[in-house]
Amino acid sequence: MPLPEKYLREQRENRAAAEREARRETRVAWLRVLTELAAWTLLGLAGIGMAWHSRDFDVGMAWWWAGATIWVGGVSAAVLSAYRRGEKRGDW
């Protein structure tokens, strides 16, 4: 026996609202991770840039390694945390 039109309409509206909310959450999650990636990359590049302004080779290499570590470590942490949040949210 088919459902009455009233219940079908309610069901469609509820599912449409849930889909809009899910899409919004996904956009916010993407924006967050892209912002984190950009921030860690810029922070790492700032450290590497400091290596170019150093007159001492050893200090310059320390800045370069610090910048590279911040860059790679920060991007890795951002990606892994985005994956964990996606698992918790039920994306995959």
All heavy atoms as an XYZ file, in Angstrom:
745
protein
N       0.839     -1.168      0.000
C       0.000      0.000      0.000
C       0.896      1.246      0.000
O       1.766      1.391      0.852
C      -0.866     -0.015      1.260
C      -1.797      1.127      1.350
S      -3.026      0.756      2.587
C      -3.081      2.266      3.425
N       0.719      2.134     -0.950
C       1.562      3.326     -1.036
C       1.281      4.310      0.106
O       0.192      4.344      0.665
C       1.193      3.932     -2.375
C      -0.108      3.337     -2.754
C      -0.231      2.035     -2.038
N       2.320      5.083      0.416
C       2.174      6.097      1.457
C       1.324      7.258      0.946
O       1.362      7.596     -0.240
C       3.543      6.628      1.864
C       4.425      5.690      2.680
C       5.798      6.318      2.845
C       3.825      5.401      4.026
N       0.611      7.907      1.838
C      -0.158      9.097      1.438
C       0.780     10.222      0.980
O       1.927     10.309      1.404
C      -0.902      9.492      2.714
C      -0.907      8.283      3.560
C       0.298      7.498      3.204
N       0.288     11.068      0.134
C       1.078     12.164     -0.446
C       1.657     13.085      0.633
O       2.782     13.576      0.505
C       0.212     12.961     -1.429
C       0.954     14.039     -2.177
C       2.081     13.483     -3.043
O       1.951     12.366     -3.563
O       3.106     14.175     -3.166
N       0.914     13.296      1.694
C       1.371     14.164      2.790
C       2.674     13.636      3.382
O       3.633     14.385      3.588
C       0.279     14.236      3.859
C       0.681     14.965      5.109
C      -0.421     14.875      6.150
C       0.077     15.384      7.486
N      -0.902     15.212      8.543
N       2.740     12.341      3.642
C       3.934     11.749      4.243
C       5.093     11.716      3.250
O       6.248     11.913      3.625
C       3.634     10.351      4.758
C       2.627     10.340      5.875
C       1.438      9.625      5.768
C       2.842     11.072      7.044
C       0.499      9.625      6.793
C       1.924     11.082      8.069
C       0.750     10.363      7.937
O      -0.167     10.374      8.946
N       4.781     11.465      1.987
C       5.829     11.484      0.973
C       6.445     12.872      0.842
O       7.669     13.011      0.720
C       5.261     11.035     -0.380
C       4.973      9.545     -0.521
C       4.283      9.270     -1.842
C       6.249      8.748     -0.402
N       5.617     13.915      0.877
C       6.109     15.294      0.795
C       6.998     15.619      1.986
O       8.071     16.201      1.836
C       4.936     16.267      0.721
C       5.338     17.675      0.365
C       4.171     18.637      0.187
N       2.876     18.044     -0.100
C       1.883     17.927      0.818
N       2.048     18.355      2.034
N       0.718     17.392      0.476
N       6.559     15.228      3.192
C       7.370     15.454      4.399
C       8.707     14.742      4.296
O       9.751     15.294      4.655
C       6.618     14.959      5.635
C       5.588     15.894      6.178
C       4.938     15.333      7.442
O       5.565     14.497      8.115
O       3.814     15.738      7.738
N       8.639     13.501      3.819
C       9.860     12.716      3.687
C      10.821     13.370      2.690
O      12.020     13.469      2.947
C       9.500     11.305      3.232
C      10.625     10.316      3.365
C      10.180      8.917      3.000
O       9.352      8.745      2.102
N      10.718      7.929      3.695
N      10.312     13.838      1.556
C      11.148     14.527      0.568
C      11.774     15.789      1.155
O      12.959     16.065      0.952
C      10.319     14.886     -0.659
C      10.213     13.780     -1.655
C       9.563     14.266     -2.944
N       8.457     13.360     -3.222
C       7.180     13.698     -3.265
N       6.809     14.936     -3.110
N       6.253     12.792     -3.503
N      10.977     16.564      1.882
C      11.486     17.810      2.478
C      12.558     17.514      3.519
O      13.582     18.199      3.574
C      10.342     18.597      3.099
C       9.395     19.197      2.084
C       8.146     19.782      2.728
O       8.014     19.721      3.971
O       7.290     20.290      1.977
N      12.329     16.506      4.351
C      13.315     16.150      5.380
C      14.621     15.675      4.755
O      15.713     16.046      5.201
C      12.758     15.072      6.304
C      11.668     15.596      7.204
O      11.532     16.801      7.404
N      10.855     14.692      7.746
N      14.522     14.856      3.730
C      15.731     14.345      3.088
C      16.466     15.447      2.342
O      17.697     15.477      2.324
C      15.386     13.193      2.154
C      15.017     11.957      2.929
C      14.802     10.770      2.058
N      14.437      9.622      2.874
C      14.096      8.469      2.383
N      14.063      8.287      1.081
N      13.781      7.472      3.193
N      15.733     16.358      1.732
C      16.368     17.483      1.046
C      17.099     18.383      2.044
O      18.217     18.839      1.776
C      15.332     18.279      0.264
N      16.482     18.618      3.191
C      17.140     19.437      4.225
C      18.380     18.736      4.754
O      19.418     19.377      4.973
C      16.162     19.722      5.365
N      18.290     17.422      4.953
C      19.451     16.672      5.438
C      20.582     16.692      4.411
O      21.764     16.806      4.768
C      19.049     15.237      5.753
N      20.238     16.609      3.146
C      21.263     16.647      2.103
C      21.927     18.019      2.044
O      23.144     18.124      1.906
C      20.664     16.313      0.747
C      21.707     16.301     -0.349
C      21.154     15.920     -1.706
O      19.962     15.597     -1.792
O      21.933     15.964     -2.662
N      21.141     19.093      2.154
C      21.724     20.443      2.171
C      22.690     20.599      3.340
O      23.785     21.153      3.185
C      20.624     21.502      2.244
C      19.921     21.767      0.944
C      19.045     23.015      1.024
N      18.041     22.940      2.074
C      16.827     22.410      1.937
N      16.477     21.882      0.778
N      15.970     22.406      2.941
N      22.291     20.111      4.501
C      23.158     20.199      5.688
C      24.445     19.394      5.492
O      25.532     19.846      5.852
C      22.403     19.715      6.922
C      23.198     19.773      8.196
C      23.595     21.174      8.613
O      22.907     22.134      8.240
O      24.609     21.301      9.319
N      24.322     18.205      4.912
C      25.503     17.369      4.678
C      26.450     18.032      3.677
O      27.679     18.014      3.868
C      25.077     15.995      4.177
N      25.889     18.619      2.631
C      26.735     19.302      1.650
C      27.419     20.522      2.258
O      28.584     20.806      1.966
C      25.913     19.717      0.434
C      25.532     18.558     -0.438
C      24.780     19.038     -1.679
N      24.265     17.929     -2.426
C      24.913     17.328     -3.429
N      26.102     17.751     -3.760
N      24.365     16.319     -4.073
N      26.718     21.229      3.125
C      27.310     22.378      3.804
C      28.462     21.942      4.699
O      29.531     22.549      4.700
C      26.252     23.104      4.632
C      26.788     24.322      5.342
C      25.751     24.918      6.298
N      26.331     25.928      7.130
C      27.132     25.706      8.170
N      27.446     24.473      8.502
N      27.626     26.691      8.881
N      28.259     20.869      5.456
C      29.323     20.348      6.314
C      30.536     19.927      5.496
O      31.675     20.147      5.903
C      28.809     19.169      7.137
C      27.895     19.556      8.260
C      27.400     18.343      9.050
O      27.942     17.237      8.851
O      26.477     18.514      9.850
N      30.287     19.329      4.337
C      31.393     18.920      3.472
C      32.164     20.130      2.960
O      33.397     20.126      2.949
C      30.862     18.085      2.291
O      30.169     16.949      2.808
C      31.980     17.618      1.388
N      31.454     21.179      2.545
C      32.132     22.402      2.081
C      32.953     23.036      3.190
O      34.088     23.480      2.967
C      31.124     23.408      1.541
C      30.638     23.119      0.147
C      29.884     24.305     -0.433
N      28.754     24.716      0.376
C      27.519     24.236      0.258
N      27.262     23.296     -0.627
N      26.549     24.697      1.015
N      32.405     23.071      4.395
C      33.135     23.647      5.526
C      34.387     22.819      5.824
O      35.459     23.363      6.105
C      32.211     23.755      6.771
C      33.007     24.069      8.015
C      31.144     24.810      6.537
N      34.266     21.492      5.746
C      35.413     20.627      5.996
C      36.504     20.849      4.950
O      37.697     20.927      5.286
C      34.970     19.170      6.010
N      36.123     20.973      3.676
C      37.094     21.237      2.618
C      37.774     22.588      2.830
O      38.994     22.701      2.682
C      36.424     21.222      1.250
C      36.343     19.863      0.639
C      35.243     19.083      0.536
C      37.417     19.117      0.061
N      35.566     17.902     -0.064
C      36.890     17.894     -0.378
C      38.768     19.375     -0.116
C      37.685     16.929     -0.988
C      39.544     18.404     -0.735
C      39.005     17.209     -1.160
N      36.991     23.594      3.161
C      37.554     24.922      3.394
C      38.538     24.903      4.561
O      39.613     25.505      4.489
C      36.431     25.932      3.654
C      36.852     27.375      3.811
C      37.507     27.875      2.530
C      35.657     28.227      4.163
N      38.182     24.180      5.607
C      39.062     24.097      6.766
C      40.390     23.438      6.413
O      41.458     23.947      6.746
C      38.380     23.319      7.892
C      39.263     23.148      9.098
C      38.584     22.401     10.206
N      39.533     22.182     11.299
C      39.233     21.548     12.391
N      38.024     21.064     12.582
N      40.148     21.379     13.324
N      40.334     22.296      5.737
C      41.581     21.596      5.427
C      42.419     22.383      4.417
O      43.649     22.423      4.530
C      41.326     20.153      4.957
C      40.761     20.089      3.565
C      42.597     19.329      5.049
N      41.786     23.060      3.457
C      42.554     23.861      2.512
C      43.223     25.047      3.199
O      44.358     25.407      2.874
C      41.653     24.336      1.374
C      41.208     23.244      0.406
C      40.214     23.813     -0.603
C      42.384     22.615     -0.292
N      42.533     25.627      4.174
C      43.129     26.716      4.945
C      44.314     26.217      5.767
O      45.361     26.878      5.826
C      42.068     27.353      5.863
O      40.974     27.798      5.062
C      42.642     28.516      6.642
N      44.151     25.046      6.388
C      45.254     24.473      7.153
C      46.450     24.176      6.253
O      47.595     24.461      6.626
C      44.806     23.191      7.854
C      43.864     23.409      9.008
C      43.386     22.101      9.624
O      43.879     21.021      9.225
O      42.528     22.156     10.508
N      46.182     23.606      5.083
C      47.280     23.312      4.154
C      48.008     24.585      3.736
O      49.243     24.617      3.713
C      46.739     22.599      2.915
C      46.256     21.173      3.104
C      45.595     20.671      1.833
C      47.390     20.263      3.505
N      47.261     25.615      3.414
C      47.883     26.879      3.007
C      48.690     27.487      4.150
O      49.810     27.985      3.939
C      46.812     27.856      2.530
N      48.146     27.427      5.357
C      48.850     28.015      6.506
C      50.166     27.282      6.785
O      51.207     27.922      6.982
C      47.950     27.972      7.740
N      50.141     25.955      6.800
C      51.368     25.192      7.065
C      52.386     25.391      5.951
O      53.595     25.479      6.208
C      51.069     23.717      7.258
C      50.473     23.408      8.580
C      49.225     22.933      8.823
C      51.089     23.580      9.870
N      49.029     22.804     10.171
C      50.156     23.178     10.844
C      52.336     24.034     10.289
C      50.436     23.214     12.199
C      52.611     24.056     11.645
C      51.672     23.664     12.582
N      51.913     25.464      4.726
C      52.827     25.679      3.605
C      53.491     27.047      3.714
O      54.713     27.162      3.548
C      52.077     25.554      2.269
O      51.495     24.250      2.195
C      52.998     25.764      1.098
N      52.702     28.071      3.998
C      53.281     29.413      4.127
C      54.235     29.514      5.306
O      55.278     30.165      5.215
C      52.165     30.451      4.247
C      51.360     30.687      2.974
C      50.204     31.636      3.251
C      52.252     31.213      1.873
N      53.882     28.856      6.407
C      54.779     28.866      7.569
C      56.100     28.181      7.246
O      57.184     28.681      7.601
C      54.089     28.157      8.745
C      54.344     28.692     10.134
C      53.834     30.112     10.231
C      53.658     27.813     11.145
N      56.023     27.052      6.570
C      57.249     26.349      6.168
C      58.072     27.161      5.187
O      59.305     27.223      5.290
N      57.393     27.784      4.226
C      58.124     28.605      3.264
C      58.752     29.824      3.922
O      59.806     30.299      3.484
C      57.200     29.020      2.123
C      56.832     27.907      1.142
C      55.824     28.420      0.121
C      58.066     27.370      0.455
N      58.116     30.336      4.959
C      58.719     31.460      5.690
C      60.025     31.019      6.354
O      61.016     31.759      6.339
C      57.740     31.990      6.738
N      60.020     29.823      6.915
C      61.261     29.294      7.503
C      62.334     29.092      6.454
O      63.512     29.426      6.659
N      61.944     28.533      5.308
C      62.907     28.337      4.220
C      63.386     29.693      3.700
O      64.565     29.865      3.365
C      62.284     27.477      3.111
C      62.099     26.046      3.622
C      63.141     27.486      1.855
C      61.332     25.138      2.698
N      62.490     30.660      3.654
C      62.884     32.008      3.231
C      63.888     32.631      4.178
O      64.774     33.381      3.753
N      63.759     32.334      5.469
C      64.737     32.848      6.427
C      66.132     32.272      6.163
O      67.143     32.915      6.450
C      64.311     32.526      7.862
C      63.109     33.309      8.331
S      63.398     35.073      8.377
C      64.602     35.184      9.668
N      66.177     31.067      5.605
C      67.473     30.471      5.270
C      68.186     31.294      4.197
O      69.414     31.409      4.209
C      67.273     29.036      4.791
N      67.427     31.873      3.282
C      68.026     32.671      2.226
C      68.576     34.000      2.757
O      69.471     34.584      2.142
C      67.007     32.959      1.128
C      66.695     31.743      0.324
C      65.636     30.914      0.490
C      67.455     31.212     -0.745
N      65.687     29.893     -0.414
C      66.793     30.053     -1.200
C      68.634     31.600     -1.388
C      67.275     29.281     -2.243
C      69.107     30.835     -2.434
C      68.439     29.688     -2.852
N      68.049     34.462      3.889
C      68.496     35.740      4.447
C      69.607     35.578      5.469
O      70.096     36.569      6.002
C      67.316     36.481      5.085
C      66.318     36.935      4.073
N      66.564     37.974      3.214
C      65.081     36.479      3.769
C      65.528     38.144      2.424
N      64.608     37.243      2.734
N      69.964     34.356      5.739
C      71.022     34.111      6.713
C      72.389     34.201      6.029
O      72.563     33.735      4.900
C      70.836     32.720      7.336
O      71.920     32.435      8.161
N      73.351     34.778      6.729
C      74.687     34.889      6.159
C      75.572     33.715      6.570
O      76.577     33.447      5.935
C      75.341     36.190      6.615
C      74.645     37.402      6.056
C      75.457     38.645      6.333
N      74.756     39.831      5.875
C      74.889     40.327      4.662
N      75.680     39.753      3.802
N      74.223     41.408      4.324
N      75.172     33.009      7.606
C      75.938     31.858      8.077
C      75.341     30.586      7.482
O      74.126     30.368      7.529
C      75.885     31.818      9.612
C      76.754     30.719     10.190
O      77.661     30.248      9.483
O      76.503     30.326     11.344
N      76.189     29.720      6.933
C      75.715     28.506      6.285
C      74.996     27.586      7.265
O      73.923     27.054      6.949
C      76.902     27.759      5.642
C      76.491     26.477      4.984
C      75.888     26.489      3.746
C      76.712     25.265      5.615
C      75.499     25.308      3.130
C      76.329     24.076      5.013
C      75.726     24.101      3.767
N      75.576     27.394      8.460
C      74.967     26.483      9.437
C      73.607     26.995      9.916
O      72.661     26.220     10.053
C      75.900     26.274     10.629
C      77.158     25.513     10.242
O      77.074     24.719      9.269
O      78.200     25.710     10.881
N      73.516     28.273     10.169
C      72.231     28.849     10.582
C      71.221     28.753      9.439
O      70.048     28.423      9.650
C      72.414     30.313     11.047
C      71.076     30.971     11.304
C      73.300     30.369     12.276
N      71.692     28.997      8.228
C      70.816     28.886      7.063
C      70.287     27.476      6.887
O      69.104     27.268      6.596
N      71.137     26.481      7.068
C      70.691     25.089      6.955
C      69.714     24.743      8.080
O      68.752     23.992      7.863
C      71.886     24.133      6.977
C      72.691     24.151      5.694
S      71.725     23.804      4.200
C      71.258     22.117      4.470
N      69.931     25.279      9.263
C      68.993     25.043     10.363
C      67.622     25.625     10.028
O      66.586     24.977     10.254
C      69.540     25.653     11.656
N      67.612     26.838      9.485
C      66.347     27.444      9.073
C      65.687     26.630      7.967
O      64.476     26.425      7.956
C      66.546     28.875      8.577
C      66.543     29.907      9.646
C      67.608     30.642     10.074
C      65.421     30.328     10.422
N      67.216     31.495     11.067
C      65.873     31.328     11.299
C      64.092     29.969     10.457
C      65.044     31.958     12.205
C      63.249     30.592     11.354
C      63.733     31.577     12.220
N      66.503     26.173      6.999
C      65.950     25.412      5.890
C      65.315     24.116      6.387
O      64.199     23.778      6.003
C      67.050     25.096      4.861
C      66.476     24.543      3.595
C      66.063     25.251      2.526
C      66.225     23.168      3.302
N      65.576     24.399      1.564
C      65.656     23.113      2.019
C      66.419     21.979      3.990
C      65.296     21.926      1.408
C      66.049     20.790      3.391
C      65.489     20.775      2.110
N      66.026     23.375      7.239
C      65.473     22.116      7.756
C      64.254     22.364      8.636
O      63.293     21.584      8.613
C      66.536     21.328      8.519
C      67.451     20.597      7.588
C      68.754     20.892      7.309
C      67.121     19.469      6.776
N      69.251     20.010      6.379
C      68.265     19.128      6.047
C      65.969     18.721      6.598
C      68.293     18.066      5.149
C      65.996     17.657      5.709
C      67.141     17.344      4.994
N      64.281     23.426      9.416
C      63.117     23.749     10.250
C      61.912     24.074      9.364
O      60.799     23.582      9.607
C      63.437     24.922     11.166
N      62.127     24.871      8.329
C      61.038     25.213      7.417
C      60.496     23.997      6.690
O      59.275     23.822      6.560
N      61.400     23.136      6.227
C      60.957     21.924      5.522
C      60.195     20.996      6.466
O      59.182     20.393      6.079
C      62.159     21.207      4.923
N      60.653     20.872      7.694
C      59.980     20.016      8.673
C      58.600     20.563      9.020
O      57.621     19.806      9.095
C      60.833     19.899      9.951
O      62.123     19.392      9.591
C      60.187     18.983     10.965
N      58.512     21.863      9.213
C      57.216     22.489      9.508
C      56.264     22.300      8.336
O      55.098     21.954      8.517
C      57.405     23.985      9.837
C      58.094     24.140     11.187
C      56.069     24.721      9.824
C      58.560     25.543     11.474
N      56.765     22.507      7.128
C      55.940     22.387      5.933
C      55.407     20.964      5.772
O      54.191     20.739      5.723
C      56.774     22.787      4.737
C      56.068     22.801      3.410
C      54.769     22.486      3.153
C      56.635     23.169      2.171
N      54.510     22.630      1.829
C      55.641     23.047      1.192
C      57.894     23.581      1.779
C      55.863     23.329     -0.147
C      58.114     23.869      0.454
C      57.103     23.746     -0.499
N      56.289     19.999      5.722
C      55.885     18.611      5.485
C      55.090     18.064      6.664
O      54.053     17.412      6.486
C      57.118     17.741      5.182
C      56.736     16.278      5.109
C      57.776     18.187      3.891
N      55.540     18.340      7.872
C      54.826     17.850      9.049
C      53.447     18.465      9.191
O      52.474     17.771      9.518
N      53.336     19.745      8.940
C      52.043     20.416      9.048
C      51.055     19.950      8.002
O      49.877     19.715      8.300
N      51.524     19.793      6.770
C      50.639     19.314      5.704
C      50.201     17.888      6.004
O      49.028     17.539      5.843
C      51.336     19.426      4.329
C      50.589     18.645      3.271
C      51.464     20.888      3.931
N      51.119     17.054      6.467
C      50.760     15.671      6.812
C      49.740     15.638      7.943
O      48.765     14.878      7.882
C      52.011     14.892      7.224
O      52.930     14.840      6.170
N      49.953     16.439      8.962
C      49.016     16.475     10.090
C      47.644     16.980      9.642
O      46.615     16.461     10.085
C      49.571     17.365     11.197
N      47.608     17.974      8.764
C      46.334     18.508      8.277
C      45.568     17.454      7.485
O      44.354     17.290      7.657
C      46.569     19.750      7.412
N      46.271     16.723      6.627
C      45.615     15.702      5.815
C      45.114     14.558      6.700
O      43.978     14.081      6.538
C      46.564     15.185      4.716
C      46.014     13.950      4.041
C      46.827     16.284      3.696
N      45.948     14.118      7.635
C      45.526     13.018      8.512
C      44.367     13.422      9.415
O      43.446     12.628      9.637
C      46.712     12.542      9.357
C      47.767     11.757      8.592
C      48.960     11.472      9.495
C      47.199     10.473      8.038
N      44.382     14.642      9.918
C      43.272     15.072     10.768
C      41.989     15.219      9.954
O      40.899     14.917     10.440
C      43.607     16.376     11.492
O      43.690     17.444     10.585
N      42.106     15.658      8.700
C      40.922     15.747      7.834
C      40.362     14.360      7.570
O      39.139     14.162      7.548
C      41.280     16.427      6.521
N      41.237     13.390      7.384
C      40.782     12.017      7.160
C      40.055     11.486      8.396
O      38.987     10.898      8.287
C      41.966     11.123      6.809
C      41.568      9.690      6.601
C      40.945      9.292      5.432
C      41.791      8.738      7.584
C      40.560      7.984      5.241
C      41.404      7.425      7.402
C      40.793      7.052      6.222
O      40.410      5.757      6.043
N      40.635     11.731      9.569
C      39.996     11.259     10.814
C      38.642     11.925     11.033
O      37.679     11.279     11.443
C      40.909     11.518     12.008
C      41.932     10.424     12.188
C      42.665     10.575     13.506
N      44.071     10.730     13.179
C      44.779     11.830     13.370
N      44.272     12.864     13.946
N      46.036     11.875     13.013
N      38.554     13.225     10.775
C      37.276     13.911     10.919
C      36.247     13.371      9.914
O      35.074     13.222     10.239
C      37.444     15.420     10.739
C      38.112     16.095     11.908
C      38.056     17.616     11.796
N      38.580     18.142     10.554
C      39.829     18.567     10.368
N      40.684     18.511     11.364
N      40.216     19.042      9.195
N      36.695     13.061      8.702
C      35.800     12.492      7.704
C      35.303     11.123      8.092
O      34.130     10.785      7.891
N      36.185     10.316      8.686
C      35.747      8.999      9.179
C      34.728      9.148     10.300
O      33.730      8.435     10.335
C      36.962      8.217      9.702
C      37.581      7.326      8.685
C      38.588      6.391      9.317
O      39.068      6.647     10.447
O      38.905      5.397      8.662
N      34.986     10.062     11.192
C      34.071     10.289     12.309
C      32.708     10.789     11.825
O      31.669     10.415     12.374
C      34.703     11.311     13.268
C      34.006     11.453     14.578
C      34.786     12.416     15.469
C      34.216     12.480     16.852
N      34.987     13.414     17.683
N      32.725     11.612     10.777
C      31.497     12.158     10.222
C      30.760     11.123      9.379
O      29.566     11.246      9.141
C      31.862     13.378      9.358
C      30.844     14.445      9.284
C      31.305     15.691      8.545
N      32.195     15.474      7.431
C      33.484     15.844      7.401
N      34.015     16.430      8.444
N      34.230     15.624      6.346
N      31.472     10.084      8.927
C      30.849      9.029      8.130
C      31.000      9.225      6.640
O      30.246      8.655      5.863
N      31.976     10.023      6.217
C      32.182     10.236      4.790
C      32.711      8.998      4.096
O      32.427      8.739      2.944
C      33.157     11.399      4.565
C      32.549     12.737      4.936
O      31.322     12.793      5.142
O      33.300     13.714      5.030
N      33.518      8.197      4.797
C      34.048      6.960      4.233
C      34.246      5.934      5.303
O      34.100      6.108      6.433
C      35.365      7.162      3.491
C      36.286      8.095      4.176
C      37.082      7.849      5.249
C      36.494      9.487      3.851
N      37.764      8.971      5.588
C      37.415      9.969      4.768
C      35.972     10.314      2.898
C      37.851     11.286      4.738
C      36.393     11.607      2.881
C      37.342     12.092      3.781
